[in-house]
């Protein structure tokens, strides 16, 4: 791996961490202050956080200043949707089949999917924008 590739991955990881922090803060606010159910709040915060993550990655990670975003945001949401499904599958495997504590399972899952998400977004969503 070249130094530039490693640097880009580190930036992606840091920006993804910001997106996760936003997601969790928004989820907390929706449950505790807006009194939404956990499932509705989770879905809402996930969708909003995906938009936030897209624009953070577009501008901070990949420095992509192209005006047309429809194709990019569509591919980003497809990848995000795949991540969501994979998260559910991995959480089921780790928690229900292997009896791993759910918080550790979430960390393991997020770490695994970080590599998948980075690769997919670099190769598809922001192709050539680095």
N, CA, C and O atoms as CSV, one atom per row, in Angstrom:
chain,resi,resn,atom,element,x,y,z
A,1,UNK,N,N,0.851,-1.178,0.000
A,1,UNK,CA,C,0.000,0.000,0.000
A,1,UNK,C,C,0.896,1.240,0.000
A,1,UNK,O,O,1.815,1.360,0.811
A,2,UNK,N,N,0.613,2.149,-0.916
A,2,UNK,CA,C,1.391,3.381,-1.004
A,2,UNK,C,C,1.005,4.327,0.130
A,2,UNK,O,O,-0.074,4.220,0.712
A,3,UNK,N,N,1.914,5.257,0.428
A,3,UNK,CA,C,1.667,6.219,1.503
A,3,UNK,C,C,0.389,7.016,1.240
A,3,UNK,O,O,-0.375,7.282,2.168
A,4,UNK,N,N,0.152,7.396,-0.012
A,4,UNK,CA,C,-1.054,8.160,-0.345
A,4,UNK,C,C,-2.316,7.347,-0.060
A,4,UNK,O,O,-3.300,7.874,0.460
A,5,UNK,N,N,-2.280,6.060,-0.406
A,5,UNK,CA,C,-3.434,5.187,-0.154
A,5,UNK,C,C,-3.702,5.045,1.339
A,5,UNK,O,O,-4.851,5.068,1.781
A,6,UNK,N,N,-2.643,4.898,2.098
A,6,UNK,CA,C,-2.783,4.784,3.556
A,6,UNK,C,C,-3.349,6.075,4.136
A,6,UNK,O,O,-4.237,6.039,4.987
A,7,UNK,N,N,-2.839,7.210,3.679
A,7,UNK,CA,C,-3.323,8.510,4.146
A,7,UNK,C,C,-4.806,8.676,3.818
A,7,UNK,O,O,-5.582,9.152,4.646
A,8,UNK,N,N,-5.193,8.282,2.609
A,8,UNK,CA,C,-6.597,8.396,2.208
A,8,UNK,C,C,-7.486,7.507,3.077
A,8,UNK,O,O,-8.582,7.911,3.466
A,9,UNK,N,N,-7.013,6.296,3.381
A,9,UNK,CA,C,-7.780,5.403,4.244
A,9,UNK,C,C,-7.910,5.969,5.655
A,9,UNK,O,O,-8.974,5.865,6.265
A,10,UNK,N,N,-6.843,6.564,6.179
A,10,UNK,CA,C,-6.898,7.181,7.513
A,10,UNK,C,C,-7.891,8.332,7.505
A,10,UNK,O,O,-8.682,8.468,8.438
A,11,UNK,N,N,-7.864,9.157,6.473
A,11,UNK,CA,C,-8.848,10.247,6.364
A,11,UNK,C,C,-10.265,9.688,6.304
A,11,UNK,O,O,-11.166,10.205,6.964
A,12,UNK,N,N,-10.465,8.639,5.520
A,12,UNK,CA,C,-11.779,8.022,5.408
A,12,UNK,C,C,-12.254,7.534,6.774
A,12,UNK,O,O,-13.412,7.730,7.144
A,13,UNK,N,N,-11.356,6.900,7.514
A,13,UNK,CA,C,-11.684,6.386,8.845
A,13,UNK,C,C,-12.060,7.512,9.796
A,13,UNK,O,O,-13.033,7.391,10.540
A,14,UNK,N,N,-11.306,8.601,9.783
A,14,UNK,CA,C,-11.609,9.740,10.658
A,14,UNK,C,C,-12.947,10.380,10.300
A,14,UNK,O,O,-13.734,10.715,11.184
A,15,UNK,N,N,-13.200,10.547,9.015
A,15,UNK,CA,C,-14.470,11.133,8.583
A,15,UNK,C,C,-15.622,10.186,8.912
A,15,UNK,O,O,-16.693,10.632,9.323
A,16,UNK,N,N,-15.408,8.885,8.732
A,16,UNK,CA,C,-16.445,7.900,9.096
A,16,UNK,C,C,-16.747,7.957,10.587
A,16,UNK,O,O,-17.894,7.784,10.999
A,17,UNK,N,N,-15.725,8.196,11.389
A,17,UNK,CA,C,-15.918,8.324,12.838
A,17,UNK,C,C,-16.765,9.557,13.152
A,17,UNK,O,O,-17.625,9.509,14.033
A,18,UNK,N,N,-16.533,10.645,12.449
A,18,UNK,CA,C,-17.379,11.837,12.615
A,18,UNK,C,C,-18.824,11.524,12.249
A,18,UNK,O,O,-19.750,11.931,12.951
A,19,UNK,N,N,-19.013,10.803,11.153
A,19,UNK,CA,C,-20.359,10.423,10.740
A,19,UNK,C,C,-21.047,9.542,11.760
A,19,UNK,O,O,-22.237,9.708,12.030
A,20,UNK,N,N,-20.301,8.601,12.331
A,20,UNK,CA,C,-20.852,7.732,13.369
A,20,UNK,C,C,-21.231,8.540,14.614
A,20,UNK,O,O,-22.278,8.304,15.215
A,21,UNK,N,N,-20.385,9.481,14.992
A,21,UNK,CA,C,-20.693,10.338,16.152
A,21,UNK,C,C,-21.967,11.141,15.905
A,21,UNK,O,O,-22.801,11.279,16.800
A,22,UNK,N,N,-22.117,11.671,14.691
A,22,UNK,CA,C,-23.336,12.401,14.348
A,22,UNK,C,C,-24.543,11.476,14.432
A,22,UNK,O,O,-25.571,11.840,15.003
A,23,UNK,N,N,-24.419,10.293,13.868
A,23,UNK,CA,C,-25.508,9.313,13.868
A,23,UNK,C,C,-25.946,9.002,15.294
A,23,UNK,O,O,-27.139,9.013,15.595
A,24,UNK,N,N,-24.999,8.729,16.158
A,24,UNK,CA,C,-25.330,8.372,17.539
A,24,UNK,C,C,-25.920,9.548,18.313
A,24,UNK,O,O,-26.843,9.363,19.107
A,25,UNK,N,N,-25.401,10.746,18.091
A,25,UNK,CA,C,-25.936,11.928,18.771
A,25,UNK,C,C,-27.366,12.212,18.303
A,25,UNK,O,O,-28.243,12.526,19.108
A,26,UNK,N,N,-27.584,12.097,17.007
A,26,UNK,CA,C,-28.917,12.348,16.459
A,26,UNK,C,C,-29.902,11.282,16.946
A,26,UNK,O,O,-31.043,11.595,17.286
A,27,UNK,N,N,-29.461,10.037,16.979
A,27,UNK,CA,C,-30.284,8.944,17.501
A,27,UNK,C,C,-30.688,9.231,18.948
A,27,UNK,O,O,-31.857,9.105,19.312
A,28,UNK,N,N,-29.726,9.612,19.754
A,28,UNK,CA,C,-29.996,9.922,21.162
A,28,UNK,C,C,-31.024,11.049,21.274
A,28,UNK,O,O,-31.971,10.955,22.056
A,29,UNK,N,N,-30.837,12.108,20.495
A,29,UNK,CA,C,-31.760,13.247,20.548
A,29,UNK,C,C,-33.172,12.838,20.128
A,29,UNK,O,O,-34.149,13.263,20.744
A,30,UNK,N,N,-33.281,12.022,19.091
A,30,UNK,CA,C,-34.605,11.598,18.624
A,30,UNK,C,C,-35.321,10.731,19.653
A,30,UNK,O,O,-36.538,10.827,19.810
A,31,UNK,N,N,-34.574,9.891,20.351
A,31,UNK,CA,C,-35.196,9.011,21.348
A,31,UNK,C,C,-35.500,9.781,22.630
A,31,UNK,O,O,-36.612,9.713,23.153
A,32,UNK,N,N,-34.511,10.510,23.130
A,32,UNK,CA,C,-34.643,11.149,24.444
A,32,UNK,C,C,-35.454,12.447,24.435
A,32,UNK,O,O,-36.154,12.747,25.402
A,33,UNK,N,N,-35.363,13.211,23.353
A,33,UNK,CA,C,-36.025,14.521,23.330
A,33,UNK,C,C,-37.246,14.571,22.420
A,33,UNK,O,O,-38.222,15.253,22.734
A,34,UNK,N,N,-37.205,13.859,21.302
A,34,UNK,CA,C,-38.362,13.832,20.399
A,34,UNK,C,C,-39.288,12.668,20.735
A,34,UNK,O,O,-40.392,12.581,20.197
A,35,UNK,N,N,-38.846,11.770,21.623
A,35,UNK,CA,C,-39.622,10.631,22.103
A,35,UNK,C,C,-40.098,9.700,20.981
A,35,UNK,O,O,-41.200,9.155,21.035
A,36,UNK,N,N,-39.241,9.530,19.962
A,36,UNK,CA,C,-39.534,8.558,18.919
A,36,UNK,C,C,-39.145,7.167,19.413
A,36,UNK,O,O,-38.311,7.019,20.306
A,37,UNK,N,N,-39.757,6.169,18.820
A,37,UNK,CA,C,-39.359,4.803,19.182
A,37,UNK,C,C,-37.913,4.581,18.715
A,37,UNK,O,O,-37.428,5.265,17.815
A,38,UNK,N,N,-37.250,3.631,19.333
A,38,UNK,CA,C,-35.849,3.360,18.996
A,38,UNK,C,C,-35.713,2.968,17.523
A,38,UNK,O,O,-34.785,3.417,16.850
A,39,UNK,N,N,-36.617,2.145,17.023
A,39,UNK,CA,C,-36.515,1.709,15.628
A,39,UNK,C,C,-36.726,2.845,14.642
A,39,UNK,O,O,-35.983,2.964,13.667
A,40,UNK,N,N,-37.722,3.676,14.881
A,40,UNK,CA,C,-37.965,4.828,14.003
A,40,UNK,C,C,-36.794,5.804,14.094
A,40,UNK,O,O,-36.338,6.330,13.078
A,41,UNK,N,N,-36.316,6.042,15.299
A,41,UNK,CA,C,-35.182,6.947,15.485
A,41,UNK,C,C,-33.920,6.400,14.833
A,41,UNK,O,O,-33.138,7.156,14.257
A,42,UNK,N,N,-33.719,5.080,14.922
A,42,UNK,CA,C,-32.550,4.459,14.301
A,42,UNK,C,C,-32.589,4.625,12.786
A,42,UNK,O,O,-31.589,5.007,12.177
A,43,UNK,N,N,-33.721,4.344,12.184
A,43,UNK,CA,C,-33.855,4.489,10.737
A,43,UNK,C,C,-33.665,5.943,10.314
A,43,UNK,O,O,-32.974,6.221,9.334
A,44,UNK,N,N,-34.273,6.863,11.047
A,44,UNK,CA,C,-34.168,8.283,10.720
A,44,UNK,C,C,-32.736,8.776,10.852
A,44,UNK,O,O,-32.223,9.448,9.957
A,45,UNK,N,N,-32.090,8.446,11.960
A,45,UNK,CA,C,-30.719,8.918,12.165
A,45,UNK,C,C,-29.775,8.278,11.146
A,45,UNK,O,O,-28.823,8.920,10.704
A,46,UNK,N,N,-30.024,7.032,10.772
A,46,UNK,CA,C,-29.189,6.353,9.781
A,46,UNK,C,C,-29.268,7.055,8.429
A,46,UNK,O,O,-28.246,7.272,7.778
A,47,UNK,N,N,-30.466,7.406,8.014
A,47,UNK,CA,C,-30.652,8.074,6.719
A,47,UNK,C,C,-30.018,9.460,6.739
A,47,UNK,O,O,-29.296,9.821,5.810
A,48,UNK,N,N,-30.279,10.237,7.783
A,48,UNK,CA,C,-29.703,11.579,7.879
A,48,UNK,C,C,-28.181,11.499,7.967
A,48,UNK,O,O,-27.476,12.271,7.317
A,49,UNK,N,N,-27.679,10.567,8.769
A,49,UNK,CA,C,-26.226,10.417,8.918
A,49,UNK,C,C,-25.574,9.983,7.609
A,49,UNK,O,O,-24.425,10.339,7.346
A,50,UNK,N,N,-26.286,9.226,6.793
A,50,UNK,CA,C,-25.738,8.824,5.501
A,50,UNK,C,C,-25.557,10.036,4.597
A,50,UNK,O,O,-24.550,10.134,3.895
A,51,UNK,N,N,-26.516,10.963,4.600
A,51,UNK,CA,C,-26.350,12.213,3.850
A,51,UNK,C,C,-25.154,13.004,4.375
A,51,UNK,O,O,-24.337,13.498,3.598
A,52,UNK,N,N,-25.059,13.120,5.685
A,52,UNK,CA,C,-23.942,13.847,6.301
A,52,UNK,C,C,-22.618,13.190,5.921
A,52,UNK,O,O,-21.669,13.871,5.532
A,53,UNK,N,N,-22.560,11.866,6.036
A,53,UNK,CA,C,-21.327,11.141,5.702
A,53,UNK,C,C,-20.961,11.326,4.234
A,53,UNK,O,O,-19.787,11.485,3.900
A,54,UNK,N,N,-21.966,11.305,3.358
A,54,UNK,CA,C,-21.687,11.502,1.935
A,54,UNK,C,C,-20.992,12.839,1.696
A,54,UNK,O,O,-19.953,12.893,1.038
A,55,UNK,N,N,-21.559,13.907,2.226
A,55,UNK,CA,C,-20.981,15.226,1.979
A,55,UNK,C,C,-19.631,15.411,2.685
A,55,UNK,O,O,-18.754,16.107,2.174
A,56,UNK,N,N,-19.468,14.793,3.847
A,56,UNK,CA,C,-18.157,14.842,4.515
A,56,UNK,C,C,-17.102,14.110,3.682
A,56,UNK,O,O,-16.002,14.623,3.474
A,57,UNK,N,N,-17.442,12.919,3.212
A,57,UNK,CA,C,-16.476,12.162,2.404
A,57,UNK,C,C,-16.210,12.853,1.067
A,57,UNK,O,O,-15.071,12.890,0.600
A,58,UNK,N,N,-17.238,13.388,0.467
A,58,UNK,CA,C,-17.084,14.072,-0.820
A,58,UNK,C,C,-16.121,15.244,-0.697
A,58,UNK,O,O,-15.262,15.445,-1.556
A,59,UNK,N,N,-16.269,16.010,0.366
A,59,UNK,CA,C,-15.485,17.237,0.501
A,59,UNK,C,C,-14.186,17.068,1.287
A,59,UNK,O,O,-13.179,17.688,0.945
A,60,UNK,N,N,-14.191,16.248,2.324
A,60,UNK,CA,C,-13.009,16.128,3.172
A,60,UNK,C,C,-12.102,14.959,2.799
A,60,UNK,O,O,-10.879,15.096,2.795
A,61,UNK,N,N,-12.689,13.831,2.493
A,61,UNK,CA,C,-11.868,12.662,2.195
A,61,UNK,C,C,-11.359,12.688,0.758
A,61,UNK,O,O,-10.160,12.553,0.514
A,62,UNK,N,N,-12.274,12.861,-0.189
A,62,UNK,CA,C,-11.918,12.727,-1.595
A,62,UNK,C,C,-11.747,14.068,-2.309
A,62,UNK,O,O,-11.341,14.095,-3.471
A,63,UNK,N,N,-12.044,15.160,-1.649
A,63,UNK,CA,C,-11.907,16.508,-2.222
A,63,UNK,C,C,-12.539,16.584,-3.611
A,63,UNK,O,O,-11.939,17.098,-4.555
A,64,UNK,N,N,-13.736,16.073,-3.712
A,64,UNK,CA,C,-14.471,16.049,-4.979
A,64,UNK,C,C,-15.402,17.258,-5.003
A,64,UNK,O,O,-16.330,17.356,-4.200
A,65,UNK,N,N,-15.144,18.169,-5.924
A,65,UNK,CA,C,-15.948,19.389,-5.991
A,65,UNK,C,C,-16.828,19.442,-7.239
A,65,UNK,O,O,-17.266,20.517,-7.650
A,66,UNK,N,N,-17.084,18.282,-7.836
A,66,UNK,CA,C,-17.977,18.215,-8.990
A,66,UNK,C,C,-19.381,18.641,-8.565
A,66,UNK,O,O,-19.814,18.372,-7.445
A,67,UNK,N,N,-20.074,19.302,-9.471
A,67,UNK,CA,C,-21.404,19.836,-9.149
A,67,UNK,C,C,-22.486,18.756,-9.130
A,67,UNK,O,O,-23.312,18.739,-8.218
A,68,UNK,N,N,-22.499,17.868,-10.100
A,68,UNK,CA,C,-23.540,16.842,-10.161
A,68,UNK,C,C,-23.303,15.752,-9.135
A,68,UNK,O,O,-22.282,15.065,-9.174
A,69,UNK,N,N,-24.244,15.592,-8.221
A,69,UNK,CA,C,-24.047,14.612,-7.154
A,69,UNK,C,C,-25.047,13.459,-7.206
A,69,UNK,O,O,-24.950,12.524,-6.411
A,70,UNK,N,N,-25.998,13.515,-8.121
A,70,UNK,CA,C,-27.063,12.514,-8.141
A,70,UNK,C,C,-26.511,11.098,-8.279
A,70,UNK,O,O,-26.900,10.208,-7.524
A,71,UNK,N,N,-25.617,10.884,-9.228
A,71,UNK,CA,C,-25.042,9.554,-9.440
A,71,UNK,C,C,-24.211,9.129,-8.235
A,71,UNK,O,O,-24.277,7.976,-7.808
A,72,UNK,N,N,-23.427,10.062,-7.684
A,72,UNK,CA,C,-22.585,9.746,-6.533
A,72,UNK,C,C,-23.421,9.419,-5.306
A,72,UNK,O,O,-23.155,8.436,-4.615
A,73,UNK,N,N,-24.419,10.231,-5.036
A,73,UNK,CA,C,-25.211,9.996,-3.822
A,73,UNK,C,C,-26.011,8.703,-3.954
A,73,UNK,O,O,-26.252,8.016,-2.961
A,74,UNK,N,N,-26.423,8.370,-5.179
A,74,UNK,CA,C,-27.128,7.103,-5.390
A,74,UNK,C,C,-26.207,5.934,-5.077
A,74,UNK,O,O,-26.597,5.018,-4.353
A,75,UNK,N,N,-24.985,5.952,-5.612
A,75,UNK,CA,C,-24.065,4.848,-5.343
A,75,UNK,C,C,-23.684,4.808,-3.864
A,75,UNK,O,O,-23.535,3.728,-3.293
A,76,UNK,N,N,-23.525,5.977,-3.241
A,76,UNK,CA,C,-23.200,6.026,-1.814
A,76,UNK,C,C,-24.317,5.388,-0.993
A,76,UNK,O,O,-24.046,4.647,-0.048
A,77,UNK,N,N,-25.584,5.674,-1.349
A,77,UNK,CA,C,-26.714,5.092,-0.620
A,77,UNK,C,C,-26.858,3.595,-0.888
A,77,UNK,O,O,-27.275,2.849,-0.002
A,78,UNK,N,N,-26.522,3.152,-2.086
A,78,UNK,CA,C,-26.551,1.710,-2.362
A,78,UNK,C,C,-25.534,0.998,-1.475
A,78,UNK,O,O,-25.836,-0.029,-0.868
A,79,UNK,N,N,-24.326,1.557,-1.408
A,79,UNK,CA,C,-23.286,0.984,-0.552
A,79,UNK,C,C,-23.712,1.040,0.909
A,79,UNK,O,O,-23.515,0.080,1.654
A,80,UNK,N,N,-24.288,2.150,1.315
A,80,UNK,CA,C,-24.760,2.297,2.691
A,80,UNK,C,C,-25.859,1.278,3.001
A,80,UNK,O,O,-25.899,0.715,4.095
A,81,UNK,N,N,-26.739,1.047,2.042
A,81,UNK,CA,C,-27.786,0.036,2.224
A,81,UNK,C,C,-27.211,-1.363,2.354
A,81,UNK,O,O,-27.670,-2.165,3.168
A,82,UNK,N,N,-26.196,-1.647,1.537
A,82,UNK,CA,C,-25.513,-2.942,1.647
A,82,UNK,C,C,-24.850,-3.068,3.018
A,82,UNK,O,O,-24.902,-4.127,3.644
A,83,UNK,N,N,-24.230,-1.990,3.479
A,83,UNK,CA,C,-23.614,-1.988,4.809
A,83,UNK,C,C,-24.654,-2.264,5.890
A,83,UNK,O,O,-24.394,-3.008,6.836
A,84,UNK,N,N,-25.822,-1.667,5.746
A,84,UNK,CA,C,-26.885,-1.852,6.733
A,84,UNK,C,C,-27.291,-3.323,6.812
A,84,UNK,O,O,-27.410,-3.883,7.902
A,85,UNK,N,N,-27.501,-3.943,5.654
A,85,UNK,CA,C,-27.885,-5.361,5.617
A,85,UNK,C,C,-26.759,-6.233,6.182
A,85,UNK,O,O,-27.009,-7.140,6.976
A,86,UNK,N,N,-25.529,-5.954,5.772
A,86,UNK,CA,C,-24.388,-6.720,6.279
A,86,UNK,C,C,-24.225,-6.546,7.787
A,86,UNK,O,O,-23.857,-7.488,8.489
A,87,UNK,N,N,-24.497,-5.349,8.278
A,87,UNK,CA,C,-24.434,-5.102,9.721
A,87,UNK,C,C,-25.415,-5.994,10.455
A,87,UNK,O,O,-25.059,-6.619,11.454
A,88,UNK,N,N,-26.647,-6.060,9.971
A,88,UNK,CA,C,-27.653,-6.904,10.611
A,88,UNK,C,C,-27.236,-8.369,10.600
A,88,UNK,O,O,-27.393,-9.074,11.597
A,89,UNK,N,N,-26.703,-8.824,9.470
A,89,UNK,CA,C,-26.273,-10.225,9.367
A,89,UNK,C,C,-25.121,-10.506,10.324
A,89,UNK,O,O,-25.153,-11.486,11.069
A,90,UNK,N,N,-24.102,-9.646,10.305
A,90,UNK,CA,C,-22.942,-9.864,11.172
A,90,UNK,C,C,-23.307,-9.763,12.649
A,90,UNK,O,O,-22.801,-10.529,13.469
A,91,UNK,N,N,-24.176,-8.828,12.989
A,91,UNK,CA,C,-24.596,-8.703,14.387
A,91,UNK,C,C,-25.324,-9.969,14.829
A,91,UNK,O,O,-25.113,-10.450,15.942
A,92,UNK,N,N,-26.170,-10.503,13.973
A,92,UNK,CA,C,-26.858,-11.752,14.300
A,92,UNK,C,C,-25.845,-12.881,14.527
A,92,UNK,O,O,-25.939,-13.624,15.503
A,93,UNK,N,N,-24.886,-12.994,13.620
A,93,UNK,CA,C,-23.881,-14.060,13.730
A,93,UNK,C,C,-23.072,-13.905,15.019
A,93,UNK,O,O,-22.924,-14.860,15.781
A,94,UNK,N,N,-22.552,-12.707,15.257
A,94,UNK,CA,C,-21.685,-12.497,16.419
A,94,UNK,C,C,-22.445,-12.604,17.745
A,94,UNK,O,O,-21.970,-13.235,18.690
A,95,UNK,N,N,-23.614,-11.992,17.807
A,95,UNK,CA,C,-24.352,-11.950,19.074
A,95,UNK,C,C,-25.132,-13.246,19.310
A,95,UNK,O,O,-25.001,-13.868,20.364
A,96,UNK,N,N,-25.932,-13.646,18.341
A,96,UNK,CA,C,-26.818,-14.787,18.556
A,96,UNK,C,C,-26.144,-16.143,18.370
A,96,UNK,O,O,-26.448,-17.088,19.098
A,97,UNK,N,N,-25.246,-16.248,17.419
A,97,UNK,CA,C,-24.614,-17.548,17.178
A,97,UNK,C,C,-23.343,-17.757,17.991
A,97,UNK,O,O,-23.080,-18.860,18.471
A,98,UNK,N,N,-22.553,-16.692,18.144
A,98,UNK,CA,C,-21.287,-16.820,18.876
A,98,UNK,C,C,-21.332,-16.228,20.284
A,98,UNK,O,O,-20.342,-16.292,21.013
A,99,UNK,N,N,-22.463,-15.657,20.666
A,99,UNK,CA,C,-22.666,-15.083,22.006
A,99,UNK,C,C,-21.592,-14.061,22.386
A,99,UNK,O,O,-21.107,-14.049,23.517
A,100,UNK,N,N,-21.233,-13.217,21.441
A,100,UNK,CA,C,-20.283,-12.123,21.707
A,100,UNK,C,C,-21.098,-10.909,22.150
A,100,UNK,O,O,-22.142,-10.609,21.571
A,101,UNK,N,N,-20.618,-10.221,23.171
A,101,UNK,CA,C,-21.291,-9.028,23.699
A,101,UNK,C,C,-21.632,-8.070,22.563
A,101,UNK,O,O,-20.806,-7.833,21.682
A,102,UNK,N,N,-22.849,-7.516,22.578
A,102,UNK,CA,C,-23.340,-6.734,21.447
A,102,UNK,C,C,-22.492,-5.499,21.141
A,102,UNK,O,O,-22.366,-5.119,19.977
A,103,UNK,N,N,-21.909,-4.865,22.163
A,103,UNK,CA,C,-21.081,-3.682,21.891
A,103,UNK,C,C,-19.773,-4.079,21.202
A,103,UNK,O,O,-19.321,-3.387,20.289
A,104,UNK,N,N,-19.168,-5.177,21.628
A,104,UNK,CA,C,-17.973,-5.666,20.957
A,104,UNK,C,C,-18.318,-6.131,19.543
A,104,UNK,O,O,-17.552,-5.915,18.604
A,105,UNK,N,N,-19.467,-6.764,19.404
A,105,UNK,CA,C,-19.923,-7.192,18.078
A,105,UNK,C,C,-20.105,-6.000,17.148
A,105,UNK,O,O,-19.745,-6.064,15.972
A,106,UNK,N,N,-20.657,-4.928,17.666
A,106,UNK,CA,C,-20.845,-3.719,16.860
A,106,UNK,C,C,-19.497,-3.148,16.426
A,106,UNK,O,O,-19.340,-2.727,15.280
A,107,UNK,N,N,-18.538,-3.131,17.327
A,107,UNK,CA,C,-17.197,-2.636,16.999
A,107,UNK,C,C,-16.547,-3.509,15.920
A,107,UNK,O,O,-15.979,-2.991,14.958
A,108,UNK,N,N,-16.632,-4.818,16.080
A,108,UNK,CA,C,-16.055,-5.742,15.100
A,108,UNK,C,C,-16.731,-5.555,13.742
A,108,UNK,O,O,-16.068,-5.484,12.707
A,109,UNK,N,N,-18.046,-5.477,13.766
A,109,UNK,CA,C,-18.816,-5.296,12.537
A,109,UNK,C,C,-18.448,-3.983,11.846
A,109,UNK,O,O,-18.205,-3.957,10.640
A,110,UNK,N,N,-18.409,-2.908,12.606
A,110,UNK,CA,C,-18.063,-1.603,12.032
A,110,UNK,C,C,-16.652,-1.611,11.447
A,110,UNK,O,O,-16.404,-1.007,10.403
A,111,UNK,N,N,-15.744,-2.286,12.113
A,111,UNK,CA,C,-14.370,-2.362,11.623
A,111,UNK,C,C,-14.298,-3.154,10.312
A,111,UNK,O,O,-13.633,-2.735,9.364
A,112,UNK,N,N,-14.971,-4.276,10.266
A,112,UNK,CA,C,-14.991,-5.084,9.034
A,112,UNK,C,C,-15.605,-4.283,7.888
A,112,UNK,O,O,-15.057,-4.236,6.786
A,113,UNK,N,N,-16.730,-3.665,8.155
A,113,UNK,CA,C,-17.440,-2.959,7.094
A,113,UNK,C,C,-16.773,-1.645,6.695
A,113,UNK,O,O,-17.032,-1.122,5.611
A,114,UNK,N,N,-15.927,-1.115,7.555
A,114,UNK,CA,C,-15.168,0.080,7.194
A,114,UNK,C,C,-14.315,-0.202,5.955
A,114,UNK,O,O,-14.248,0.623,5.044
A,115,UNK,N,N,-13.666,-1.362,5.924
A,115,UNK,CA,C,-12.831,-1.725,4.776
A,115,UNK,C,C,-13.677,-1.897,3.515
A,115,UNK,O,O,-13.302,-1.431,2.439
A,116,UNK,N,N,-14.816,-2.567,3.655
A,116,UNK,CA,C,-15.729,-2.760,2.528
A,116,UNK,C,C,-16.237,-1.415,2.013
A,116,UNK,O,O,-16.206,-1.143,0.813
A,117,UNK,N,N,-16.699,-0.590,2.928
A,117,UNK,CA,C,-17.256,0.710,2.562
A,117,UNK,C,C,-16.218,1.600,1.886
A,117,UNK,O,O,-16.500,2.249,0.879
A,118,UNK,N,N,-15.020,1.622,2.453
A,118,UNK,CA,C,-13.940,2.423,1.870
A,118,UNK,C,C,-13.639,1.957,0.447
A,118,UNK,O,O,-13.576,2.768,-0.477
A,119,UNK,N,N,-13.456,0.669,0.277
A,119,UNK,CA,C,-13.119,0.139,-1.046
A,119,UNK,C,C,-14.219,0.432,-2.063
A,119,UNK,O,O,-13.933,0.865,-3.179
A,120,UNK,N,N,-15.462,0.200,-1.688
A,120,UNK,CA,C,-16.578,0.427,-2.606
A,120,UNK,C,C,-16.723,1.906,-2.964
A,120,UNK,O,O,-16.922,2.251,-4.129
A,121,UNK,N,N,-16.625,2.769,-1.970
A,121,UNK,CA,C,-16.776,4.198,-2.257
A,121,UNK,C,C,-15.596,4.748,-3.045
A,121,UNK,O,O,-15.771,5.624,-3.893
A,122,UNK,N,N,-14.417,4.251,-2.778
A,122,UNK,CA,C,-13.249,4.710,-3.531
A,122,UNK,C,C,-13.327,4.252,-4.988
A,122,UNK,O,O,-13.002,5.010,-5.901
A,123,UNK,N,N,-13.760,3.009,-5.198
A,123,UNK,CA,C,-13.790,2.461,-6.550
A,123,UNK,C,C,-15.031,2.848,-7.350
A,123,UNK,O,O,-14.989,2.885,-8.580
A,124,UNK,N,N,-16.138,3.136,-6.660
A,124,UNK,CA,C,-17.393,3.379,-7.386
A,124,UNK,C,C,-17.884,4.817,-7.215
A,124,UNK,O,O,-18.038,5.537,-8.201
A,125,UNK,N,N,-18.128,5.236,-5.988
A,125,UNK,CA,C,-18.738,6.540,-5.767
A,125,UNK,C,C,-17.798,7.683,-6.138
A,125,UNK,O,O,-18.191,8.608,-6.849
A,126,UNK,N,N,-16.571,7.621,-5.662
A,126,UNK,CA,C,-15.613,8.707,-5.884
A,126,UNK,C,C,-14.458,8.252,-6.777
A,126,UNK,O,O,-13.312,8.648,-6.565
A,127,UNK,N,N,-14.754,7.444,-7.749
A,127,UNK,CA,C,-13.762,6.896,-8.676
A,127,UNK,C,C,-12.927,8.026,-9.290
A,127,UNK,O,O,-13.451,8.944,-9.921
A,128,UNK,N,N,-11.624,7.923,-9.084
A,128,UNK,CA,C,-10.705,8.893,-9.680
A,128,UNK,C,C,-10.680,10.251,-9.004
A,128,UNK,O,O,-10.105,11.192,-9.552
A,129,UNK,N,N,-11.289,10.384,-7.823
A,129,UNK,CA,C,-11.386,11.685,-7.151
A,129,UNK,C,C,-10.396,11.798,-6.013
A,129,UNK,O,O,-10.694,12.451,-5.013
A,130,UNK,N,N,-9.253,11.199,-6.123
A,130,UNK,CA,C,-8.280,11.205,-5.065
A,130,UNK,C,C,-6.973,11.416,-5.700
A,130,UNK,O,O,-5.953,11.465,-5.013
